[in-house]
Amino acid sequence: MQLIKSRIFEKALATASFITAVALAFTALLLSPHNDIAAGVIMVIAQFLLLTASILGLDYKLNQYGTTSSPGSSQPQPA
């Protein structure tokens, strides 16, 4: 029973953080006279999206060459 409540809370938190990130992005675009988003707002949006991804268990990482990798995927070795 406790595990079910925990998963429901995690999904609710992930959904709320995603909605908050999208709402912040649209609000920043609508309020800006030049239709740009300030760097601080982009950082907050990125933090909310990272929170959402970590709660949902997404673990893609950006390696040093700029390509994405995930655990279990085979990548060619650089020459």
mmCIF file of the N, C-alpha and C atoms, coordinates in Angstrom:
data_MODEL
# 
_entry.id   MODEL 
# 
loop_
_atom_site.group_PDB 
_atom_site.id 
_atom_site.type_symbol 
_atom_site.label_atom_id 
_atom_site.label_alt_id 
_atom_site.label_comp_id 
_atom_site.label_asym_id 
_atom_site.label_entity_id 
_atom_site.label_seq_id 
_atom_site.pdbx_PDB_ins_code 
_atom_site.Cartn_x 
_atom_site.Cartn_y 
_atom_site.Cartn_z 
_atom_site.occupancy 
_atom_site.B_iso_or_equiv 
_atom_site.pdbx_formal_charge 
_atom_site.auth_seq_id 
_atom_site.auth_comp_id 
_atom_site.auth_asym_id 
_atom_site.auth_atom_id 
_atom_site.pdbx_PDB_model_num 
ATOM 1   N N  . MET A 1 1  ? 0.821  -1.196 0.000   1.00 0.00 ? 1  MET A N  1 
ATOM 2   C CA . MET A 1 1  ? 0.000  0.000  0.000   1.00 0.00 ? 1  MET A CA 1 
ATOM 3   C C  . MET A 1 1  ? 0.866  1.263  0.000   1.00 0.00 ? 1  MET A C  1 
ATOM 4   N N  . GLN A 1 2  ? 1.931  1.240  0.797   1.00 0.00 ? 2  GLN A N  1 
ATOM 5   C CA . GLN A 1 2  ? 2.822  2.395  0.876   1.00 0.00 ? 2  GLN A CA 1 
ATOM 6   C C  . GLN A 1 2  ? 3.520  2.632  -0.461  1.00 0.00 ? 2  GLN A C  1 
ATOM 7   N N  . LEU A 1 3  ? 3.903  1.549  -1.147  1.00 0.00 ? 3  LEU A N  1 
ATOM 8   C CA . LEU A 1 3  ? 4.576  1.673  -2.430  1.00 0.00 ? 3  LEU A CA 1 
ATOM 9   C C  . LEU A 1 3  ? 3.656  2.280  -3.481  1.00 0.00 ? 3  LEU A C  1 
ATOM 10  N N  . ILE A 1 4  ? 2.391  1.922  -3.457  1.00 0.00 ? 4  ILE A N  1 
ATOM 11  C CA . ILE A 1 4  ? 1.435  2.473  -4.413  1.00 0.00 ? 4  ILE A CA 1 
ATOM 12  C C  . ILE A 1 4  ? 1.269  3.973  -4.189  1.00 0.00 ? 4  ILE A C  1 
ATOM 13  N N  . LYS A 1 5  ? 1.168  4.396  -2.934  1.00 0.00 ? 5  LYS A N  1 
ATOM 14  C CA . LYS A 1 5  ? 1.047  5.823  -2.636  1.00 0.00 ? 5  LYS A CA 1 
ATOM 15  C C  . LYS A 1 5  ? 2.304  6.574  -3.047  1.00 0.00 ? 5  LYS A C  1 
ATOM 16  N N  . SER A 1 6  ? 3.452  5.950  -2.888  1.00 0.00 ? 6  SER A N  1 
ATOM 17  C CA . SER A 1 6  ? 4.709  6.578  -3.264  1.00 0.00 ? 6  SER A CA 1 
ATOM 18  C C  . SER A 1 6  ? 4.785  6.782  -4.776  1.00 0.00 ? 6  SER A C  1 
ATOM 19  N N  . ARG A 1 7  ? 4.382  5.769  -5.557  1.00 0.00 ? 7  ARG A N  1 
ATOM 20  C CA . ARG A 1 7  ? 4.412  5.893  -7.022  1.00 0.00 ? 7  ARG A CA 1 
ATOM 21  C C  . ARG A 1 7  ? 3.419  6.942  -7.513  1.00 0.00 ? 7  ARG A C  1 
ATOM 22  N N  . ILE A 1 8  ? 2.252  7.002  -6.873  1.00 0.00 ? 8  ILE A N  1 
ATOM 23  C CA . ILE A 1 8  ? 1.264  8.009  -7.251  1.00 0.00 ? 8  ILE A CA 1 
ATOM 24  C C  . ILE A 1 8  ? 1.817  9.407  -6.971  1.00 0.00 ? 8  ILE A C  1 
ATOM 25  N N  . PHE A 1 9  ? 2.469  9.574  -5.822  1.00 0.00 ? 9  PHE A N  1 
ATOM 26  C CA . PHE A 1 9  ? 3.061  10.867 -5.481  1.00 0.00 ? 9  PHE A CA 1 
ATOM 27  C C  . PHE A 1 9  ? 4.157  11.233 -6.472  1.00 0.00 ? 9  PHE A C  1 
ATOM 28  N N  . GLU A 1 10 ? 5.012  10.267 -6.855  1.00 0.00 ? 10 GLU A N  1 
ATOM 29  C CA . GLU A 1 10 ? 6.086  10.536 -7.810  1.00 0.00 ? 10 GLU A CA 1 
ATOM 30  C C  . GLU A 1 10 ? 5.525  10.970 -9.158  1.00 0.00 ? 10 GLU A C  1 
ATOM 31  N N  . LYS A 1 11 ? 4.504  10.270 -9.641  1.00 0.00 ? 11 LYS A N  1 
ATOM 32  C CA . LYS A 1 11 ? 3.914  10.642 -10.935 1.00 0.00 ? 11 LYS A CA 1 
ATOM 33  C C  . LYS A 1 11 ? 3.236  12.005 -10.865 1.00 0.00 ? 11 LYS A C  1 
ATOM 34  N N  . ALA A 1 12 ? 2.587  12.305 -9.751  1.00 0.00 ? 12 ALA A N  1 
ATOM 35  C CA . ALA A 1 12 ? 1.964  13.619 -9.587  1.00 0.00 ? 12 ALA A CA 1 
ATOM 36  C C  . ALA A 1 12 ? 3.017  14.718 -9.548  1.00 0.00 ? 12 ALA A C  1 
ATOM 37  N N  . LEU A 1 13 ? 4.128  14.463 -8.861  1.00 0.00 ? 13 LEU A N  1 
ATOM 38  C CA . LEU A 1 13 ? 5.207  15.451 -8.793  1.00 0.00 ? 13 LEU A CA 1 
ATOM 39  C C  . LEU A 1 13 ? 5.849  15.647 -10.163 1.00 0.00 ? 13 LEU A C  1 
ATOM 40  N N  . ALA A 1 14 ? 6.059  14.582 -10.907 1.00 0.00 ? 14 ALA A N  1 
ATOM 41  C CA . ALA A 1 14 ? 6.633  14.689 -12.248 1.00 0.00 ? 14 ALA A CA 1 
ATOM 42  C C  . ALA A 1 14 ? 5.706  15.469 -13.173 1.00 0.00 ? 14 ALA A C  1 
ATOM 43  N N  . THR A 1 15 ? 4.417  15.183 -13.096 1.00 0.00 ? 15 THR A N  1 
ATOM 44  C CA . THR A 1 15 ? 3.451  15.897 -13.930 1.00 0.00 ? 15 THR A CA 1 
ATOM 45  C C  . THR A 1 15 ? 3.403  17.373 -13.559 1.00 0.00 ? 15 THR A C  1 
ATOM 46  N N  . ALA A 1 16 ? 3.385  17.666 -12.275 1.00 0.00 ? 16 ALA A N  1 
ATOM 47  C CA . ALA A 1 16 ? 3.339  19.062 -11.827 1.00 0.00 ? 16 ALA A CA 1 
ATOM 48  C C  . ALA A 1 16 ? 4.592  19.823 -12.240 1.00 0.00 ? 16 ALA A C  1 
ATOM 49  N N  . SER A 1 17 ? 5.761  19.201 -12.151 1.00 0.00 ? 17 SER A N  1 
ATOM 50  C CA . SER A 1 17 ? 6.993  19.907 -12.532 1.00 0.00 ? 17 SER A CA 1 
ATOM 51  C C  . SER A 1 17 ? 7.052  20.128 -14.040 1.00 0.00 ? 17 SER A C  1 
ATOM 52  N N  . PHE A 1 18 ? 6.541  19.181 -14.825 1.00 0.00 ? 18 PHE A N  1 
ATOM 53  C CA . PHE A 1 18 ? 6.516  19.375 -16.283 1.00 0.00 ? 18 PHE A CA 1 
ATOM 54  C C  . PHE A 1 18 ? 5.557  20.506 -16.657 1.00 0.00 ? 18 PHE A C  1 
ATOM 55  N N  . ILE A 1 19 ? 4.379  20.515 -16.054 1.00 0.00 ? 19 ILE A N  1 
ATOM 56  C CA . ILE A 1 19 ? 3.407  21.582 -16.338 1.00 0.00 ? 19 ILE A CA 1 
ATOM 57  C C  . ILE A 1 19 ? 3.962  22.933 -15.916 1.00 0.00 ? 19 ILE A C  1 
ATOM 58  N N  . THR A 1 20 ? 4.662  22.971 -14.788 1.00 0.00 ? 20 THR A N  1 
ATOM 59  C CA . THR A 1 20 ? 5.274  24.215 -14.330 1.00 0.00 ? 20 THR A CA 1 
ATOM 60  C C  . THR A 1 20 ? 6.332  24.708 -15.312 1.00 0.00 ? 20 THR A C  1 
ATOM 61  N N  . ALA A 1 21 ? 7.158  23.802 -15.832 1.00 0.00 ? 21 ALA A N  1 
ATOM 62  C CA . ALA A 1 21 ? 8.195  24.193 -16.798 1.00 0.00 ? 21 ALA A CA 1 
ATOM 63  C C  . ALA A 1 21 ? 7.574  24.754 -18.069 1.00 0.00 ? 21 ALA A C  1 
ATOM 64  N N  . VAL A 1 22 ? 6.547  24.095 -18.578 1.00 0.00 ? 22 VAL A N  1 
ATOM 65  C CA . VAL A 1 22 ? 5.885  24.575 -19.799 1.00 0.00 ? 22 VAL A CA 1 
ATOM 66  C C  . VAL A 1 22 ? 5.190  25.914 -19.547 1.00 0.00 ? 22 VAL A C  1 
ATOM 67  N N  . ALA A 1 23 ? 4.547  26.046 -18.399 1.00 0.00 ? 23 ALA A N  1 
ATOM 68  C CA . ALA A 1 23 ? 3.874  27.304 -18.073 1.00 0.00 ? 23 ALA A CA 1 
ATOM 69  C C  . ALA A 1 23 ? 4.873  28.447 -17.928 1.00 0.00 ? 23 ALA A C  1 
ATOM 70  N N  . LEU A 1 24 ? 6.020  28.177 -17.302 1.00 0.00 ? 24 LEU A N  1 
ATOM 71  C CA . LEU A 1 24 ? 7.049  29.213 -17.192 1.00 0.00 ? 24 LEU A CA 1 
ATOM 72  C C  . LEU A 1 24 ? 7.569  29.637 -18.562 1.00 0.00 ? 24 LEU A C  1 
ATOM 73  N N  . ALA A 1 25 ? 7.760  28.677 -19.449 1.00 0.00 ? 25 ALA A N  1 
ATOM 74  C CA . ALA A 1 25 ? 8.257  29.005 -20.787 1.00 0.00 ? 25 ALA A CA 1 
ATOM 75  C C  . ALA A 1 25 ? 7.263  29.883 -21.544 1.00 0.00 ? 25 ALA A C  1 
ATOM 76  N N  . PHE A 1 26 ? 5.990  29.502 -21.533 1.00 0.00 ? 26 PHE A N  1 
ATOM 77  C CA . PHE A 1 26 ? 4.989  30.300 -22.234 1.00 0.00 ? 26 PHE A CA 1 
ATOM 78  C C  . PHE A 1 26 ? 4.816  31.670 -21.593 1.00 0.00 ? 26 PHE A C  1 
ATOM 79  N N  . THR A 1 27 ? 4.839  31.726 -20.269 1.00 0.00 ? 27 THR A N  1 
ATOM 80  C CA . THR A 1 27 ? 4.705  33.012 -19.576 1.00 0.00 ? 27 THR A CA 1 
ATOM 81  C C  . THR A 1 27 ? 5.882  33.926 -19.895 1.00 0.00 ? 27 THR A C  1 
ATOM 82  N N  . ALA A 1 28 ? 7.081  33.369 -19.900 1.00 0.00 ? 28 ALA A N  1 
ATOM 83  C CA . ALA A 1 28 ? 8.258  34.184 -20.219 1.00 0.00 ? 28 ALA A CA 1 
ATOM 84  C C  . ALA A 1 28 ? 8.207  34.693 -21.653 1.00 0.00 ? 28 ALA A C  1 
ATOM 85  N N  . LEU A 1 29 ? 7.730  33.873 -22.575 1.00 0.00 ? 29 LEU A N  1 
ATOM 86  C CA . LEU A 1 29 ? 7.624  34.322 -23.968 1.00 0.00 ? 29 LEU A CA 1 
ATOM 87  C C  . LEU A 1 29 ? 6.534  35.376 -24.140 1.00 0.00 ? 29 LEU A C  1 
ATOM 88  N N  . LEU A 1 30 ? 5.432  35.214 -23.437 1.00 0.00 ? 30 LEU A N  1 
ATOM 89  C CA . LEU A 1 30 ? 4.338  36.164 -23.581 1.00 0.00 ? 30 LEU A CA 1 
ATOM 90  C C  . LEU A 1 30 ? 4.643  37.513 -22.938 1.00 0.00 ? 30 LEU A C  1 
ATOM 91  N N  . LEU A 1 31 ? 5.387  37.521 -21.832 1.00 0.00 ? 31 LEU A N  1 
ATOM 92  C CA . LEU A 1 31 ? 5.675  38.763 -21.131 1.00 0.00 ? 31 LEU A CA 1 
ATOM 93  C C  . LEU A 1 31 ? 6.870  39.520 -21.702 1.00 0.00 ? 31 LEU A C  1 
ATOM 94  N N  . SER A 1 32 ? 7.698  38.842 -22.481 1.00 0.00 ? 32 SER A N  1 
ATOM 95  C CA . SER A 1 32 ? 8.887  39.482 -23.015 1.00 0.00 ? 32 SER A CA 1 
ATOM 96  C C  . SER A 1 32 ? 8.536  40.353 -24.226 1.00 0.00 ? 32 SER A C  1 
ATOM 97  N N  . PRO A 1 33 ? 9.039  41.591 -24.256 1.00 0.00 ? 33 PRO A N  1 
ATOM 98  C CA . PRO A 1 33 ? 8.742  42.449 -25.409 1.00 0.00 ? 33 PRO A CA 1 
ATOM 99  C C  . PRO A 1 33 ? 9.476  42.005 -26.683 1.00 0.00 ? 33 PRO A C  1 
ATOM 100 N N  . HIS A 1 34 ? 10.579 41.277 -26.527 1.00 0.00 ? 34 HIS A N  1 
ATOM 101 C CA . HIS A 1 34 ? 11.357 40.858 -27.691 1.00 0.00 ? 34 HIS A CA 1 
ATOM 102 C C  . HIS A 1 34 ? 11.219 39.373 -27.979 1.00 0.00 ? 34 HIS A C  1 
ATOM 103 N N  . ASN A 1 35 ? 10.266 38.708 -27.331 1.00 0.00 ? 35 ASN A N  1 
ATOM 104 C CA . ASN A 1 35 ? 10.022 37.268 -27.500 1.00 0.00 ? 35 ASN A CA 1 
ATOM 105 C C  . ASN A 1 35 ? 11.272 36.424 -27.247 1.00 0.00 ? 35 ASN A C  1 
ATOM 106 N N  . ASP A 1 36 ? 11.974 36.742 -26.187 1.00 0.00 ? 36 ASP A N  1 
ATOM 107 C CA . ASP A 1 36 ? 13.106 35.923 -25.766 1.00 0.00 ? 36 ASP A CA 1 
ATOM 108 C C  . ASP A 1 36 ? 12.947 35.578 -24.286 1.00 0.00 ? 36 ASP A C  1 
ATOM 109 N N  . ILE A 1 37 ? 13.653 34.563 -23.864 1.00 0.00 ? 37 ILE A N  1 
ATOM 110 C CA . ILE A 1 37 ? 13.565 34.114 -22.480 1.00 0.00 ? 37 ILE A CA 1 
ATOM 111 C C  . ILE A 1 37 ? 14.909 34.405 -21.810 1.00 0.00 ? 37 ILE A C  1 
ATOM 112 N N  . ALA A 1 38 ? 14.860 34.988 -20.637 1.00 0.00 ? 38 ALA A N  1 
ATOM 113 C CA . ALA A 1 38 ? 16.083 35.311 -19.900 1.00 0.00 ? 38 ALA A CA 1 
ATOM 114 C C  . ALA A 1 38 ? 16.803 34.035 -19.484 1.00 0.00 ? 38 ALA A C  1 
ATOM 115 N N  . ALA A 1 39 ? 18.102 34.135 -19.309 1.00 0.00 ? 39 ALA A N  1 
ATOM 116 C CA . ALA A 1 39 ? 18.926 32.964 -18.986 1.00 0.00 ? 39 ALA A CA 1 
ATOM 117 C C  . ALA A 1 39 ? 18.515 32.328 -17.659 1.00 0.00 ? 39 ALA A C  1 
ATOM 118 N N  . GLY A 1 40 ? 18.163 33.129 -16.687 1.00 0.00 ? 40 GLY A N  1 
ATOM 119 C CA . GLY A 1 40 ? 17.750 32.592 -15.395 1.00 0.00 ? 40 GLY A CA 1 
ATOM 120 C C  . GLY A 1 40 ? 16.467 31.777 -15.491 1.00 0.00 ? 40 GLY A C  1 
ATOM 121 N N  . VAL A 1 41 ? 15.552 32.233 -16.342 1.00 0.00 ? 41 VAL A N  1 
ATOM 122 C CA . VAL A 1 41 ? 14.298 31.501 -16.531 1.00 0.00 ? 41 VAL A CA 1 
ATOM 123 C C  . VAL A 1 41 ? 14.561 30.187 -17.252 1.00 0.00 ? 41 VAL A C  1 
ATOM 124 N N  . ILE A 1 42 ? 15.465 30.206 -18.205 1.00 0.00 ? 42 ILE A N  1 
ATOM 125 C CA . ILE A 1 42 ? 15.819 28.970 -18.909 1.00 0.00 ? 42 ILE A CA 1 
ATOM 126 C C  . ILE A 1 42 ? 16.431 27.962 -17.944 1.00 0.00 ? 42 ILE A C  1 
ATOM 127 N N  . MET A 1 43 ? 17.251 28.447 -17.001 1.00 0.00 ? 43 MET A N  1 
ATOM 128 C CA . MET A 1 43 ? 17.848 27.545 -16.018 1.00 0.00 ? 43 MET A CA 1 
ATOM 129 C C  . MET A 1 43 ? 16.782 26.921 -15.113 1.00 0.00 ? 43 MET A C  1 
ATOM 130 N N  . VAL A 1 44 ? 15.804 27.700 -14.702 1.00 0.00 ? 44 VAL A N  1 
ATOM 131 C CA . VAL A 1 44 ? 14.734 27.166 -13.857 1.00 0.00 ? 44 VAL A CA 1 
ATOM 132 C C  . VAL A 1 44 ? 13.902 26.146 -14.633 1.00 0.00 ? 44 VAL A C  1 
ATOM 133 N N  . ILE A 1 45 ? 13.608 26.449 -15.899 1.00 0.00 ? 45 ILE A N  1 
ATOM 134 C CA . ILE A 1 45 ? 12.866 25.512 -16.744 1.00 0.00 ? 45 ILE A CA 1 
ATOM 135 C C  . ILE A 1 45 ? 13.653 24.214 -16.905 1.00 0.00 ? 45 ILE A C  1 
ATOM 136 N N  . ALA A 1 46 ? 14.945 24.328 -17.126 1.00 0.00 ? 46 ALA A N  1 
ATOM 137 C CA . ALA A 1 46 ? 15.786 23.131 -17.264 1.00 0.00 ? 46 ALA A CA 1 
ATOM 138 C C  . ALA A 1 46 ? 15.798 22.312 -15.979 1.00 0.00 ? 46 ALA A C  1 
ATOM 139 N N  . GLN A 1 47 ? 15.821 22.970 -14.832 1.00 0.00 ? 47 GLN A N  1 
ATOM 140 C CA . GLN A 1 47 ? 15.803 22.250 -13.559 1.00 0.00 ? 47 GLN A CA 1 
ATOM 141 C C  . GLN A 1 47 ? 14.492 21.495 -13.369 1.00 0.00 ? 47 GLN A C  1 
ATOM 142 N N  . PHE A 1 48 ? 13.378 22.117 -13.735 1.00 0.00 ? 48 PHE A N  1 
ATOM 143 C CA . PHE A 1 48 ? 12.096 21.425 -13.638 1.00 0.00 ? 48 PHE A CA 1 
ATOM 144 C C  . PHE A 1 48 ? 12.037 20.232 -14.591 1.00 0.00 ? 48 PHE A C  1 
ATOM 145 N N  . LEU A 1 49 ? 12.569 20.385 -15.802 1.00 0.00 ? 49 LEU A N  1 
ATOM 146 C CA . LEU A 1 49 ? 12.560 19.272 -16.750 1.00 0.00 ? 49 LEU A CA 1 
ATOM 147 C C  . LEU A 1 49 ? 13.499 18.156 -16.308 1.00 0.00 ? 49 LEU A C  1 
ATOM 148 N N  . LEU A 1 50 ? 14.631 18.502 -15.699 1.00 0.00 ? 50 LEU A N  1 
ATOM 149 C CA . LEU A 1 50 ? 15.519 17.474 -15.152 1.00 0.00 ? 50 LEU A CA 1 
ATOM 150 C C  . LEU A 1 50 ? 14.871 16.738 -13.981 1.00 0.00 ? 50 LEU A C  1 
ATOM 151 N N  . LEU A 1 51 ? 14.144 17.461 -13.157 1.00 0.00 ? 51 LEU A N  1 
ATOM 152 C CA . LEU A 1 51 ? 13.419 16.824 -12.067 1.00 0.00 ? 51 LEU A CA 1 
ATOM 153 C C  . LEU A 1 51 ? 12.391 15.839 -12.616 1.00 0.00 ? 51 LEU A C  1 
ATOM 154 N N  . THR A 1 52 ? 11.666 16.253 -13.642 1.00 0.00 ? 52 THR A N  1 
ATOM 155 C CA . THR A 1 52 ? 10.684 15.371 -14.267 1.00 0.00 ? 52 THR A CA 1 
ATOM 156 C C  . THR A 1 52 ? 11.348 14.125 -14.825 1.00 0.00 ? 52 THR A C  1 
ATOM 157 N N  . ALA A 1 53 ? 12.451 14.304 -15.528 1.00 0.00 ? 53 ALA A N  1 
ATOM 158 C CA . ALA A 1 53 ? 13.140 13.161 -16.134 1.00 0.00 ? 53 ALA A CA 1 
ATOM 159 C C  . ALA A 1 53 ? 13.707 12.223 -15.073 1.00 0.00 ? 53 ALA A C  1 
ATOM 160 N N  . SER A 1 54 ? 14.239 12.778 -14.005 1.00 0.00 ? 54 SER A N  1 
ATOM 161 C CA . SER A 1 54 ? 14.817 11.910 -12.982 1.00 0.00 ? 54 SER A CA 1 
ATOM 162 C C  . SER A 1 54 ? 13.741 11.140 -12.226 1.00 0.00 ? 54 SER A C  1 
ATOM 163 N N  . ILE A 1 55 ? 12.598 11.745 -12.004 1.00 0.00 ? 55 ILE A N  1 
ATOM 164 C CA . ILE A 1 55 ? 11.511 11.038 -11.330 1.00 0.00 ? 55 ILE A CA 1 
ATOM 165 C C  . ILE A 1 55 ? 10.989 9.904  -12.211 1.00 0.00 ? 55 ILE A C  1 
ATOM 166 N N  . LEU A 1 56 ? 10.891 10.157 -13.505 1.00 0.00 ? 56 LEU A N  1 
ATOM 167 C CA . LEU A 1 56 ? 10.377 9.138  -14.419 1.00 0.00 ? 56 LEU A CA 1 
ATOM 168 C C  . LEU A 1 56 ? 11.420 8.079  -14.756 1.00 0.00 ? 56 LEU A C  1 
ATOM 169 N N  . GLY A 1 57 ? 12.668 8.297  -14.371 1.00 0.00 ? 57 GLY A N  1 
ATOM 170 C CA . GLY A 1 57 ? 13.702 7.289  -14.570 1.00 0.00 ? 57 GLY A CA 1 
ATOM 171 C C  . GLY A 1 57 ? 14.413 7.381  -15.905 1.00 0.00 ? 57 GLY A C  1 
ATOM 172 N N  . LEU A 1 58 ? 14.332 8.497  -16.577 1.00 0.00 ? 58 LEU A N  1 
ATOM 173 C CA . LEU A 1 58 ? 15.058 8.669  -17.838 1.00 0.00 ? 58 LEU A CA 1 
ATOM 174 C C  . LEU A 1 58 ? 16.507 8.981  -17.515 1.00 0.00 ? 58 LEU A C  1 
ATOM 175 N N  . ASP A 1 59 ? 17.427 8.234  -18.118 1.00 0.00 ? 59 ASP A N  1 
ATOM 176 C CA . ASP A 1 59 ? 18.826 8.414  -17.755 1.00 0.00 ? 59 ASP A CA 1 
ATOM 177 C C  . ASP A 1 59 ? 19.737 8.602  -18.969 1.00 0.00 ? 59 ASP A C  1 
ATOM 178 N N  . TYR A 1 60 ? 19.271 9.352  -19.944 1.00 0.00 ? 60 TYR A N  1 
ATOM 179 C CA . TYR A 1 60 ? 20.138 9.691  -21.063 1.00 0.00 ? 60 TYR A CA 1 
ATOM 180 C C  . TYR A 1 60 ? 21.167 10.702 -20.601 1.00 0.00 ? 60 TYR A C  1 
ATOM 181 N N  . LYS A 1 61 ? 22.381 10.556 -21.104 1.00 0.00 ? 61 LYS A N  1 
ATOM 182 C CA . LYS A 1 61 ? 23.445 11.476 -20.730 1.00 0.00 ? 61 LYS A CA 1 
ATOM 183 C C  . LYS A 1 61 ? 24.133 11.972 -21.986 1.00 0.00 ? 61 LYS A C  1 
ATOM 184 N N  . LEU A 1 62 ? 24.700 13.148 -21.902 1.00 0.00 ? 62 LEU A N  1 
ATOM 185 C CA . LEU A 1 62 ? 25.431 13.737 -23.012 1.00 0.00 ? 62 LEU A CA 1 
ATOM 186 C C  . LEU A 1 62 ? 26.911 13.470 -22.780 1.00 0.00 ? 62 LEU A C  1 
ATOM 187 N N  . ASN A 1 63 ? 27.557 12.753 -23.717 1.00 0.00 ? 63 ASN A N  1 
ATOM 188 C CA . ASN A 1 63 ? 28.966 12.459 -23.492 1.00 0.00 ? 63 ASN A CA 1 
ATOM 189 C C  . ASN A 1 63 ? 29.832 13.614 -24.003 1.00 0.00 ? 63 ASN A C  1 
ATOM 190 N N  . GLN A 1 64 ? 31.118 13.444 -23.967 1.00 0.00 ? 64 GLN A N  1 
ATOM 191 C CA . GLN A 1 64 ? 32.018 14.559 -24.264 1.00 0.00 ? 64 GLN A CA 1 
ATOM 192 C C  . GLN A 1 64 ? 31.998 15.001 -25.723 1.00 0.00 ? 64 GLN A C  1 
ATOM 193 N N  . TYR A 1 65 ? 31.483 14.172 -26.632 1.00 0.00 ? 65 TYR A N  1 
ATOM 194 C CA . TYR A 1 65 ? 31.458 14.545 -28.041 1.00 0.00 ? 65 TYR A CA 1 
ATOM 195 C C  . TYR A 1 65 ? 30.120 15.137 -28.469 1.00 0.00 ? 65 TYR A C  1 
ATOM 196 N N  . GLY A 1 66 ? 29.155 15.235 -27.543 1.00 0.00 ? 66 GLY A N  1 
ATOM 197 C CA . GLY A 1 66 ? 27.885 15.848 -27.872 1.00 0.00 ? 66 GLY A CA 1 
ATOM 198 C C  . GLY A 1 66 ? 26.848 14.882 -28.392 1.00 0.00 ? 66 GLY A C  1 
ATOM 199 N N  . THR A 1 67 ? 27.143 13.591 -28.388 1.00 0.00 ? 67 THR A N  1 
ATOM 200 C CA . THR A 1 67 ? 26.141 12.622 -28.810 1.00 0.00 ? 67 THR A CA 1 
ATOM 201 C C  . THR A 1 67 ? 25.507 12.002 -27.572 1.00 0.00 ? 67 THR A C  1 
ATOM 202 N N  . THR A 1 68 ? 24.269 11.582 -27.711 1.00 0.00 ? 68 THR A N  1 
ATOM 203 C CA . THR A 1 68 ? 23.587 11.009 -26.566 1.00 0.00 ? 68 THR A CA 1 
ATOM 204 C C  . THR A 1 68 ? 23.890 9.532  -26.447 1.00 0.00 ? 68 THR A C  1 
ATOM 205 N N  . SER A 1 69 ? 23.850 9.057  -25.235 1.00 0.00 ? 69 SER A N  1 
ATOM 206 C CA . SER A 1 69 ? 24.050 7.626  -24.997 1.00 0.00 ? 69 SER A CA 1 
ATOM 207 C C  . SER A 1 69 ? 23.123 7.202  -23.886 1.00 0.00 ? 69 SER A C  1 
ATOM 208 N N  . SER A 1 70 ? 22.775 5.950  -23.902 1.00 0.00 ? 70 SER A N  1 
ATOM 209 C CA . SER A 1 70 ? 21.961 5.404  -22.820 1.00 0.00 ? 70 SER A CA 1 
ATOM 210 C C  . SER A 1 70 ? 22.581 4.099  -22.394 1.00 0.00 ? 70 SER A C  1 
ATOM 211 N N  . PRO A 1 71 ? 22.337 3.696  -21.146 1.00 0.00 ? 71 PRO A N  1 
ATOM 212 C CA . PRO A 1 71 ? 22.901 2.426  -20.693 1.00 0.00 ? 71 PRO A CA 1 
ATOM 213 C C  . PRO A 1 71 ? 22.395 1.277  -21.549 1.00 0.00 ? 71 PRO A C  1 
ATOM 214 N N  . GLY A 1 72 ? 23.305 0.390  -21.902 1.00 0.00 ? 72 GLY A N  1 
ATOM 215 C CA . GLY A 1 72 ? 22.930 -0.763 -22.705 1.00 0.00 ? 72 GLY A CA 1 
ATOM 216 C C  . GLY A 1 72 ? 23.082 -0.570 -24.192 1.00 0.00 ? 72 GLY A C  1 
ATOM 217 N N  . SER A 1 73 ? 23.303 0.669  -24.641 1.00 0.00 ? 73 SER A N  1 
ATOM 218 C CA . SER A 1 73 ? 23.464 0.891  -26.076 1.00 0.00 ? 73 SER A CA 1 
ATOM 219 C C  . SER A 1 73 ? 24.924 0.730  -26.453 1.00 0.00 ? 73 SER A C  1 
ATOM 220 N N  . SER A 1 74 ? 25.163 0.166  -27.605 1.00 0.00 ? 74 SER A N  1 
ATOM 221 C CA . SER A 1 74 ? 26.543 -0.011 -28.057 1.00 0.00 ? 74 SER A CA 1 
ATOM 222 C C  . SER A 1 74 ? 26.950 1.205  -28.870 1.00 0.00 ? 74 SER A C  1 
ATOM 223 N N  . GLN A 1 75 ? 28.133 1.711  -28.576 1.00 0.00 ? 75 GLN A N  1 
ATOM 224 C CA . GLN A 1 75 ? 28.640 2.876  -29.292 1.00 0.00 ? 75 GLN A CA 1 
ATOM 225 C C  . GLN A 1 75 ? 29.967 2.512  -29.934 1.00 0.00 ? 75 GLN A C  1 
ATOM 226 N N  . PRO A 1 76 ? 30.198 3.035  -31.128 1.00 0.00 ? 76 PRO A N  1 
ATOM 227 C CA . PRO A 1 76 ? 31.518 2.790  -31.744 1.00 0.00 ? 76 PRO A CA 1 
ATOM 228 C C  . PRO A 1 76 ? 32.600 3.536  -30.981 1.00 0.00 ? 76 PRO A C  1 
ATOM 229 N N  . GLN A 1 77 ? 33.743 2.914  -30.858 1.00 0.00 ? 77 GLN A N  1 
ATOM 230 C CA . GLN A 1 77 ? 34.865 3.522  -30.168 1.00 0.00 ? 77 GLN A CA 1 
ATOM 231 C C  . GLN A 1 77 ? 35.578 4.491  -31.108 1.00 0.00 ? 77 GLN A C  1 
ATOM 232 N N  . PRO A 1 78 ? 35.974 5.685  -30.608 1.00 0.00 ? 78 PRO A N  1 
ATOM 233 C CA . PRO A 1 78 ? 36.685 6.639  -31.459 1.00 0.00 ? 78 PRO A CA 1 
ATOM 234 C C  . PRO A 1 78 ? 38.065 6.095  -31.844 1.00 0.00 ? 78 PRO A C  1 
ATOM 235 N N  . ALA A 1 79 ? 38.487 6.412  -33.062 1.00 0.00 ? 79 ALA A N  1 
ATOM 236 C CA . ALA A 1 79 ? 39.763 5.900  -33.555 1.00 0.00 ? 79 ALA A CA 1 
ATOM 237 C C  . ALA A 1 79 ? 40.917 6.701  -33.018 1.00 0.00 ? 79 ALA A C  1 
# 
